[in-house]
């Protein structure tokens, strides 16, 4: 921000802004300020008042809209990834129905079957996270100029995203795992 005396460059002057510091509600003094300006020079127009926070919000509204849009796309990508993982695990469980039925017939407990399926989910999620974190770490310098108030490879943000993705993977894989643990051994053995 640069302050230039308005008498120094009158030909490029479009408007003059004044900032007032107040205690309490800043818009409460608007009528008093208008009166004082009108007493000094009745020809000077006084445009609408804004708080500094409102001015900042207006200035960065495009950036906030872009951030909100990116958040929506990220949530959509997470939902699509969960649906894909759910479909993959459902297919894997359906393909292994006779094996799971045999395990249940031989006395495998339901918790063991659930853990067997969730282990595959964890393996897939771990591979995806390893690749994703490596790519994010190497390409983070491209988005450094868009970040404000945080570093490109912020450990808290990376750990938070890992936690969210692992939680989403476990949530997506739990339904097929639960279904696998409820397989009737006789139906499963006759499946093929």
C-alpha positions as CSV (number, residue, x, y, z in Angstrom):
1,X,0.0,0.0,0.0
2,X,1.3,3.4,-0.9
3,X,0.1,6.7,0.5
4,X,0.4,9.7,-1.9
5,X,-0.7,13.2,-1.0
6,X,-3.8,13.8,-3.1
7,X,-2.5,17.2,-4.2
8,X,0.6,15.6,-5.7
9,X,-1.1,13.7,-8.5
10,X,-4.6,15.2,-9.1
11,X,-4.9,14.0,-12.7
12,X,-4.9,10.3,-11.7
13,X,-7.0,10.8,-8.6
14,X,-10.3,9.0,-8.8
15,X,-11.2,8.9,-5.1
16,X,-9.8,9.5,-1.7
17,X,-10.3,7.1,1.2
18,X,-10.1,7.9,4.9
19,X,-9.6,5.4,7.6
20,X,-11.0,6.0,11.1
21,X,-10.3,4.1,14.2
22,X,-13.2,3.8,16.7
23,X,-14.1,1.9,19.7
24,X,-17.3,0.0,19.5
25,X,-19.4,-0.3,16.3
26,X,-17.6,1.6,13.6
27,X,-20.7,2.1,11.5
28,X,-22.4,3.9,14.4
29,X,-20.4,7.1,13.7
30,X,-21.2,7.3,10.0
31,X,-23.8,10.0,10.3
32,X,-21.4,12.1,12.5
33,X,-18.6,11.8,10.0
34,X,-21.0,12.8,7.1
35,X,-22.0,15.9,9.1
36,X,-18.4,16.9,9.7
37,X,-17.4,16.5,6.1
38,X,-20.5,18.4,5.0
39,X,-19.6,21.3,7.4
40,X,-16.1,21.4,6.0
41,X,-17.1,21.3,2.3
42,X,-20.7,20.5,1.2
43,X,-19.5,19.6,-2.4
44,X,-17.4,16.6,-1.3
45,X,-19.4,13.4,-1.7
46,X,-19.2,10.8,1.1
47,X,-19.5,7.3,-0.3
48,X,-20.9,4.5,1.8
49,X,-18.9,3.4,4.8
50,X,-17.3,0.0,5.1
51,X,-15.5,-1.6,8.0
52,X,-12.0,-2.8,7.3
53,X,-13.0,-6.4,7.6
54,X,-15.7,-5.8,4.9
55,X,-13.1,-4.2,2.7
56,X,-10.7,-7.1,3.2
57,X,-13.5,-9.6,2.5
58,X,-14.4,-7.8,-0.7
59,X,-10.8,-7.7,-1.8
60,X,-10.2,-11.4,-1.4
61,X,-13.6,-12.6,-2.4
62,X,-12.2,-14.3,-5.6
63,X,-9.6,-16.1,-3.6
64,X,-12.2,-17.3,-1.1
65,X,-14.5,-18.5,-3.9
66,X,-11.6,-20.4,-5.5
67,X,-10.7,-22.0,-2.1
68,X,-14.4,-23.0,-1.6
69,X,-14.5,-24.4,-5.1
70,X,-11.3,-26.4,-4.5
71,X,-12.7,-27.7,-1.2
72,X,-15.9,-28.9,-3.0
73,X,-13.8,-30.6,-5.7
74,X,-11.6,-32.3,-3.0
75,X,-14.7,-33.5,-1.2
76,X,-16.1,-34.8,-4.5
77,X,-12.8,-36.6,-5.3
78,X,-12.8,-38.2,-1.8
79,X,-16.4,-39.4,-2.3
80,X,-15.5,-40.8,-5.7
81,X,-12.4,-42.5,-4.3
82,X,-14.5,-44.1,-1.5
83,X,-17.1,-45.3,-4.0
84,X,-14.3,-46.8,-6.1
85,X,-12.7,-48.5,-3.1
86,X,-16.1,-49.8,-2.0
87,X,-16.7,-51.3,-5.4
88,X,-13.3,-52.8,-5.6
89,X,-13.6,-54.4,-2.2
90,X,-17.2,-55.6,-2.9
91,X,-15.9,-57.3,-6.1
92,X,-13.0,-58.8,-4.3
93,X,-15.3,-60.2,-1.6
94,X,-17.7,-61.6,-4.2
95,X,-14.8,-63.2,-6.0
96,X,-13.6,-64.9,-2.8
97,X,-17.1,-66.0,-1.6
98,X,-16.3,-69.7,-1.6
99,X,-12.9,-69.1,0.1
100,X,-14.5,-67.0,2.8
101,X,-17.3,-69.6,3.2
102,X,-14.7,-72.3,3.6
103,X,-12.9,-70.3,6.3
104,X,-16.2,-69.7,8.1
105,X,-17.1,-73.5,7.8
106,X,-13.7,-74.4,9.3
107,X,-14.4,-72.1,12.3
108,X,-13.0,-68.7,11.4
109,X,-14.5,-66.0,13.7
110,X,-16.4,-63.1,12.2
111,X,-13.8,-60.6,13.5
112,X,-11.1,-62.5,11.7
113,X,-12.9,-62.3,8.4
114,X,-13.6,-58.6,8.9
115,X,-9.9,-58.0,9.6
116,X,-8.9,-60.1,6.6
117,X,-10.9,-57.8,4.3
118,X,-9.9,-54.6,6.1
119,X,-6.3,-55.6,5.8
120,X,-6.6,-55.5,2.0
121,X,-8.3,-52.1,2.3
122,X,-5.4,-50.9,4.4
123,X,-2.9,-52.2,1.9
124,X,-4.6,-50.5,-1.0
125,X,-4.9,-47.3,1.0
126,X,-1.3,-47.4,2.0
127,X,0.0,-47.9,-1.5
128,X,-2.2,-45.0,-2.7
129,X,-1.1,-42.8,0.1
130,X,2.6,-43.5,-0.4
131,X,2.3,-42.6,-4.1
132,X,0.1,-39.6,-3.4
133,X,2.4,-38.2,-0.6
134,X,5.5,-38.6,-2.8
135,X,3.9,-36.8,-5.7
136,X,2.5,-34.1,-3.3
137,X,5.9,-33.6,-1.7
138,X,7.7,-33.2,-5.1
139,X,5.1,-30.9,-6.7
140,X,4.3,-28.7,-3.6
141,X,6.5,-25.9,-4.8
142,X,4.1,-25.3,-7.7
143,X,1.3,-24.3,-5.3
144,X,3.5,-22.4,-2.8
145,X,2.4,-19.0,-4.2
146,X,-1.3,-19.9,-3.5
147,X,-0.8,-20.7,0.1
148,X,-1.2,-18.1,2.8
149,X,-0.2,-18.7,6.4
150,X,1.3,-22.2,5.9
151,X,4.2,-23.9,4.2
152,X,3.8,-26.1,1.1
153,X,4.8,-29.3,3.0
154,X,3.1,-28.5,6.3
155,X,3.4,-31.6,8.4
156,X,0.1,-30.9,10.2
157,X,-1.8,-30.6,6.9
158,X,-0.2,-33.7,5.5
159,X,-0.9,-35.8,8.6
160,X,-4.5,-34.5,8.7
161,X,-5.0,-35.5,5.1
162,X,-3.5,-38.9,5.7
163,X,-5.9,-39.4,8.7
164,X,-8.9,-38.3,6.6
165,X,-8.0,-40.6,3.7
166,X,-7.3,-43.6,6.0
167,X,-10.7,-43.0,7.8
168,X,-12.5,-42.8,4.5
169,X,-10.8,-46.0,3.2
170,X,-11.8,-47.9,6.3
171,X,-15.3,-46.6,6.2
172,X,-15.6,-47.6,2.5
173,X,-14.1,-51.0,3.2
174,X,-16.1,-51.8,6.3
175,X,-19.4,-52.7,4.5
176,X,-17.9,-55.3,2.2
177,X,-15.9,-56.7,5.2
178,X,-19.1,-56.9,7.4
179,X,-20.9,-58.6,4.5
180,X,-18.1,-61.1,4.1
181,X,-18.2,-62.0,7.8
182,X,-22.0,-62.8,7.4
183,X,-21.6,-65.2,4.6
184,X,-23.5,-68.5,5.1
185,X,-20.9,-71.3,4.6
186,X,-23.4,-73.6,2.8
187,X,-24.4,-71.0,0.3
188,X,-20.8,-69.9,-0.2
189,X,-19.6,-73.4,-0.8
190,X,-22.3,-73.9,-3.5
191,X,-21.5,-70.5,-5.0
192,X,-19.4,-71.9,-7.8
